[in-house]
Amino acid sequence: MVLQVFEFKLHFQQWYVPDI
């Protein structure tokens, strides 16, 4: 589902912040 992907990206950004 799209919601799962969106939630995953939010959690992913919590510990992974690209320096771009």
Backbone as a ProteinNet text record, in pm:
[ID]
protein_1_A
[PRIMARY]
MVLQVFEFKLHFQQWYVPDI
[TERTIARY]
83.4	0	86.4	29.9	105.2	132.6	37.3	54.8	173.8	189.3	301.6	434.5	438.8	561.7	590	486	503.5	551.5	491.9	531.1	674.3	708	843.4	945.2	913	1005	1022.3	914.7	923.7	1017.1	1001.4	1087.6	1230.7	1243.8	1376	1450	1378.9	1442	1481	1420.1	1450.8	1596	1647.4	1786	1875.8	1814.9	1896.9	1864.8	1957.3	1934.7	2046.4	2017.7	2119.2	2171.4	2297.6	2359.3	2366.4	2251.5	2248.6	2169.1
-121.3	0	125.6	231.8	358.4	411.2	390.8	439.9	372	242.4	169.7	224.9	257.2	311.9	448.9	529	663.4	656	565.3	549.3	497.3	408.4	353.2	462.7	551.6	659.6	754.4	777	864.9	804	674.8	608.1	601.7	584.8	575.3	707.7	818.8	950.8	984.4	915.4	943.2	911	804.3	766.4	780.6	810.8	830.9	965.6	1060.7	1193.1	1221.7	1210.4	1235.7	1378.8	1392.5	1525.1	1586.9	1588.6	1640.7	1771.4
0	0	0	-47.1	-54.3	86.7	175.5	312.7	378.5	351.4	411.1	360.9	232	174.6	233.3	248.8	304.7	449	523.8	663.9	674	581.7	581.2	553.7	459.7	424.5	543	617.2	734.3	837.7	863.7	961.5	909.9	779.9	720.3	733.8	716.8	725.3	868.7	965.3	1105.4	1137.4	1077.4	1107.6	985.3	871.8	752.2	688.8	706.9	647.6	548.6	419.4	317.4	322.9	299.3	306.9	167.1	103	-34.1	-36.7
[MASK]
++++++++++++++++++++

